[in-house]
Amino acid sequence: MKERLNRILRAVIESYIETGEPVSSKSVLERESDIRVSSATVRNDLAELERQGYLEQPHTSAGRVPTESGYRYYVDNLLPARELDDKLALSLESVAQHVEMSVDEFFQTAISAFSKITGYTSAAVISHNNSDRIIKLEVVKSADDMINLIVITKSGVVRNSFCRLYFLATDKDVEMLNRTLDEFIGDNNVGYLDDSLLDELEKELAKRQQKWDFIAGVIKNIVSNIKKPHVFVSGQEKMLSYPEFYEVHKAKNVMSFLSEEQQVYDVLSSSAEDRLNVIIGSEIGGESLNDMGLVVRRYNGDGSDYTFSLFGPKRMDYGKTVSQVEYFMKCIERYLKDRGNTHGGE
């Protein structure tokens, strides 16, 4: 497009992002005061942008608003580079300081803080692959009739399962059980613990310590949980503060989507790339999400995929949000590397 049309389109979109109100030719000229043309020329340019499908006029006498194509052109061609202010940068960095937390605890804390900082809904997905190494698998007796099975992986996943026994456990029983577990599992990765191995473990326990053979099933459940992608969402209610979702049916649609982990996972896993990606309206998928925008980024570390995102209205401030997600992802990368250095010897 001609340079002037680009400037006018950018002015309309950025004005609409700020106000949520249709933008007139007068507003464009006030915003772009150095454009040396008349109001009539700007109106003609607005009509041309509408003809090209980048703008639309909600009412005959109203100004213009961006279409989905307009937002896409703006993001792909006109999005200005935005510097993160120092105060916000410090806020984001402070989130990544808790190396002592388990990975799941950290990510839940991080996206909650990220949502509060940005004013948008934040979501994350952790997808562990089979190369994540098990650094601890141990049964601990917490009472004579109660045990806790603890599993910790190198990437920081911590899982435990408390089991009440129908018999009294002796220290010698638990010691022998842990020796058997170490013999069968040892220092291996999550992928090593497949169903066939755990079935063999169950048979071996039935021979050595018959009443403990149920442990194989407990381990199987924990391993299955570790392998399953983990979805975290925070700040769902923030979507309801935007006029786009004031209507009851739109509010219900967006809240229903954000409350379904599988739906969030499907959207993020299909949208995330190793570079920042902006998904707009119908590109997200499903008519009920047409009024939403999504900024998403994926990072691979320690053999696991970490995806972070911000959901907002379609008129979200993409320039600001892109810089926030990029900076936050750098903080997360630093956290994961620091955590790997801290726990690398385990």
N, C-alpha and C positions, 0 to 999 in steps of 0.2 A: 504493500500500500504506500501511497504518497506519505511523505514525512508529516505533513499537516494532519492528515487523517489519523496517522498513528498517535500523534499528540492529543488529538481530540478524543479518540477512543480511550487512551490512557486516562485522560482527565475525567471522562464520564465514569469509567470503572472505579477509579480511586475515590471519586466523590460519592459514588453509590456505596462503596465499601464503608465509608465513614458515616453516611447519613441514613442509608436504606431508603432514600427518597429518589423518585425519578429526577433526572438531571436535565436542566434547560440549557438553551444556547447562552443565555445570560450567565448562568453558573459556570459554563465552560470558559467564557471570556474573562470572568473574574478570577478563575483559577489559573488560566494561561494568559496573563495580561500582556505578554510580549508577542502574542499572535496578532499581527497587524492586518486583520480582516474585519469585515462588518458582521453584525449579528445575523444578517440575512445569509451571508456566506457560510457561517457556522451552521445555520439551520439546514442549508443545502448539504453540507458535509455530513451532518447527523442523518439526514434522509438517505444519503449514499451508503453510510455505514449500516443503516437499517436494511437497505436493499441488498447489501452483501451478506446480511445475516448475522452481523455482530451486535446489533442493538435492536431493541423492540420498543414500541410505544404502548404501555398498558392501557391508556385511554387517549382519545383523540386530542384532548387539550393538554395532556400531561407531557412531561419531558420523557427522555429515553432511559431505559435500563439495559444492562448487558444481557445478552443471551449466553447460553452455554458455550457456543462457538466464540463469542466475544471474550469470555473468560479464558478459553483455551488459547486463543491468539495472544492475549495479554501475557499469560504465563509463559508461553513459548518464545515470545519475541520482545516483549516490552517490560518484563519484570525488572524493576531496578534492584541493584545490589544494595542490601541494607546492612549497616553495621549494627551489631548488638551493643546497646549501651552498657557501660561498666557495671552498673548496679544489677542489671538483669544477668549479666555474665557471671557475677559473683554468686547470685542466687542459684543459678544452674550448677555452678561448680560445687557449691556447698552440698548439693544433693548427692554427689558422687564420692563423698568422703567416708562412707560407712563400709569399709572393706571387711570388717569383722562379721557383718550380717551374712546369712545364707543368701544365695542368688535370688531365690524367690522372695524372701523378705525385702531384699534391697530393691528389686524391681517394683514391688507393690508400693514401697515407700517413695521410690523415684517418680513413678507416673502420677501418684497422688500430688506430690509437690509440683510436678511439671504442669498438671492441670490447673492448680491454683495460681501458678506464675503466669500462665498464658491466657487463662479464661476460656479455654476450650476443653473438650473431652479428650483425654489421653488414653491410649491403648498400647499394649505391648504383647508380643508373642515370643516365647522361648521354645525353640525346637531343638531338642537334644538329639544328636545322632549316636550311632552305636559305638563310636570310638571313645566316648566319655568313660574314663577309667574309674573303677571303684577303688577308693582308697580305704574304705572301712565298711565291713559288714560283720556285725557282732550282735549276739544276744546278751542282754544284761538282765539280771534278776532284780526286780524292784520290790518283790515280796515273795513269800514262799509259794503263792499261787498266782503270781503275776510276773510276766516278762515284757521286755521291750526290745524289739528287733530294730537296730539302727543301721541305715545305709547312707553313706556319704560318697559323693563322686568328686573327681578332681575339679570339675567346673563349678563346684559349690552347691550342688543339689543335696539337700538333707531330707531324708524321709525316715520316719519311725512308725512302728506299729505296736501298740500295747495289746497284749493277749492275756486273758484270764484263763488259767489252767484248771482242768478238772482233777488235777493231782497236785501233790506238793513237790516242788522242784528242789533238788539239792544242788549245792555249789559244784559238786563233782559232775552231776548230770549236765549242767550248763557248760562247764569246762570241756567236757567230752563233745558236746554238741558243737561248740565253737571250733574245736579241732577238726571235726568232720566238715564243717562249712568252709574252713580255710583250705582243707585238702581238695575239696571239689571246686571251689570258686577262686581262691587265692587272689593274686594281683592281676585281675583281668578287666576287660571293658564290659560295658553294659550289654553290647551285642553278643558277648560270650554266653550270657545267661539266657539261653533260649529254652523253649518248652521241653525239648528232649533232654537237655542237661538237668533241668529241675525235676523231670520225671525220674531220671536216674538217681538223683539225690534223694527223692522220696523213697525209692526202693531200697537204697542203701541204709537210710535211717530206719526203715521198717525192719531191717536185719539187725542193726546195731542198737538202736534205741526206739523201739516201735512206737511208744507213745509220743515221740517227738516228730513223727513223719509229717505232721501238719505244717511244719515250718516251711517246707518246700512250697506249699501253696501260698503262704504269707509272702515269701520272697517273690513269687511269681506276680502277685498283685502289686507289690511295690515296684518291681522292674517295669511292669506294664504302665504304671503311673508315671515313672520317670521318662519312658519312651514317648508318652503322649505329649503333644504340644501343650504348653501352659499359657493361658490367656489371662491378661490382667486389664481391667478397664477401670478408669476413675474419672469422676466429674461428669457423669451422665447428665445430671441435673442442669449443668451449665448450658446445654443445648436449648433448654426451655426458656432461657433468658433472651433469645433472639426472636424477633417478630415473625420470622419464617415459620416458626413452630408454635405460634400462639393458637392456631386452630387445633381443636381437640384431636381430630383424626391424624393430623401430621405429628402432633406430639406423641400420640400412641404408637405410631409407626416407628419413629426414631428411637423411642425408649424401648420398644420391643426388640428392635435390631440390636441395640447396645447391650441388652440384657442376655442375649443369646450368644454364648461363647463360640459356638460352632460357626455362626454367621459372621462374627467379627473375625475369627480365624480365617475363614474362607476368603473374605474380602482382603485382609492384610496379606495373606500368603500369595494371592494372585496379583497383588498390586506392588509388593515390595521388591525393590531392586537394590544392588550394591551402590547405587547413587540415589540421591534424593528424587522422589517422584511425587508429582501433584496430580491427583485424580479429582475430576469435577463432575458433579451431578450424576447423570445417567451412566457415566463411565464407571461409577462405583458398582452399579448393578442393582436392578430392581427399581420399579417406579417409585416405591416409597422412599428411596434415598436420593431422589432427583434434586432436593433442596440442600444437599450436603456437599461439603468439600472435604478433601482428605490430603494431608501431607504425610508421606511415609518414607522411611529409610530402613534398610537392613544392614546388619553387620555380622560377619562371621568371625567368631573367636573361640578358641579351645574346642574346635570341632562342632560348635553349636551355632545356630542362627538366632540372632537377636533382632527383632523388628520393633521399631518405635513409630508412633504416629500421633497426629492430632486430627480429630474430627471437629468440624465447625460448620457454619452455614456456607452455602455456595459463595456468598460474598465475603468470606473470611479474608483477612488481610494476608494475602499469599506472600508478599514480600517480607513482611515481618515474621510470619510463621515459618517460612523457609529458613531464614537465618536462625531462628530459635531451635528448630529441629536439627539443623546441621551442627550447631554449637553443642546442643545437648548430647548428640550422638558422639561428638568428640570427647565429652566428659565421660560418657558410658564406656567408650573404648579405653580411656585412661583407667577407669575403675576396674575393668576386666583385666587389663595388663597388670595393674598394681596388685589385684587379688591373686592373679596367677603367680606373681613374684613372691607374694607373702606365703601362699600355700603350695608353692611348687615342690617343696621337699617332702610333702606328706605322702 
